[in-house]
Amino acid sequence: MKNFDNLHAAFLALLVAGLGFTTPPKGYAQSDAEVYGKAEVRAVKKDVRAIGKLDKKLTKAFQKSIKARENAEKKLQISFIRADFDADGDVDDLDKHFFEFCFLQGSHHMPPICSLADLDDNNVVDLGDYNLFSSSYVASDNRNNILGDFDHDGDVDDNDKVFFQFCWNQTDSESASTSDQCDVADFDQDGDVDLADLVRFSQQYERY
């Protein structure tokens, strides 16, 4: 009886493993053939389901890989623009404000995010980084360098006039020197928006 049980188990193992048995050996009842047949069908269905799941996983992984590569390529293209901290394609006033913030922190109080502003990788945002940033800020191809074009739309228009008037009024209230946003209207960089800046803005406004 023990030998019969061993033979029965061995035959079932071979059948499930897919070695081609479709009928039981001589001496087995038909009911055994039905049992083996059902076992084979279940094994095949299980294999099909496993292959289907694997195919879905591979497809999903492939699609994820493609997307990751596309994102990496986009980031790589942007990263060629040095000091473009907000990754918008140019080195503009937003990047300038971020750099100034980090520059003023000092080496002992520099937050981790300011490592982006450490352009020469010496673990501190210093004059070396300032020089590198300045060259990128001026040379950025997408930067609008029209004096007085505060909204960067390609001309000096009424929108720019409204902004200049806002900064001019701050000068009257003696707060222009503390307003970072009005630095761009202080053309002569003397600490306030005064008559000299008004003359230069008026010339630009009439020109456009």
C-alpha positions, 0 to 999 in steps of 0.5 A, a space after each residue: 500500500 505504501 508503494 502504491 501511495 508513492 507511485 500515486 504521488 509521483 505520477 501526480 507530481 509529474 502530471 502537474 509539472 507538465 511532462 505530458 501525461 494525459 491518462 493514468 498508467 495501466 491499472 488505474 481507474 477512470 476516476 483517477 484519470 478525471 482527477 489527474 485531468 482536473 489537476 492538469 487543467 488547474 495547473 495550466 490555468 494557474 500558469 496562465 494567470 501567473 503569466 498574465 500577472 507577470 506581463 502586467 507587471 512588466 508592462 507597468 514597469 516598462 511604462 514607468 521606466 519610459 516616464 522616468 527617462 523622459 522626466 530625467 531628460 527634461 530635468 537634464 535640459 533645464 539643469 544646463 542653465 546654471 542658477 535657474 533655481 526654480 527650473 522655469 528655463 531662465 535665470 530671472 528675478 525669482 532666482 535672484 531673490 532666492 540667491 540673495 536670501 541664501 547669500 545673507 544666511 552665512 555659513 553657520 545658518 544656511 538652510 539645506 535648500 541653499 545648497 542649490 545656491 552653492 554653485 562652486 560646491 565649497 559648502 558655503 554661498 559666498 562671493 565665488 557663488 555671487 560671481 557665478 550667479 551674476 554671470 548667469 543672471 546677465 547671460 540668460 538667453 531668456 531674460 528680458 533686459 529692457 530697462 523699465 520692463 518690469 513685467 517682462 512682456 517686451 516693452 515699457 507700457 502702462 503696466 510698468 508705469 503703475 509699478 514704477 508709480 507704486 515704488 515712487 510713492 514708497 520713496 515718499 513714505 521713506 520705505 523704498 530702501 526696505 522694499 526688495 520688490 522695488 530694487 528693479 526700479 532703482 536704476 542707479 542703485 542708490 537705495 531709493 526710487 528718486 528723480 534720476 530713476 524717474 527720468 530714465 523710466 520716462 525716457 524708456 516709457 516714451 520710447 516704447 
